[in-house]
Amino acid sequence: MGYANNNSIRDVESMVQANGYELGKGFCNMAQAIDGVKYDSLLNTQNIMHNDCQNTQKILDAIAGNRIADMQNQINSLQLQAALCGVVRYPQATTYTAGYAPFIGNTPNCCAGY
């Protein structure tokens, strides 16, 4: 009877050890699965942040492009004003006249037909 009890106790001990090993193996597998989920979440977050940065950069580029175009238009306008500064502009018509204006084109020697 004592020998049978020893065998039974040894069998129980080996089953407990086997179950402990399986339990530890299960925890290890669970930890690996959790790590995999964390990694996938990290990749998703990285992709979202990358796309957000790209979209923000596109918006900033569009704003900068519009601003550059506006500034170029203003520069062109100022350059035209500077080029015309000091240029005498002759009138194209007169309301009151004391004679013929040589710069309008209605002189008697011209064939304006007036």
Summary of the structure (lengths in Angstrom):
residues: 114
radius of gyration: 46.8
end to end distance: 146.5
largest distance: 149.5
contacts: 192
relative contact order: 0.04
helix: 73%
strand: 0%
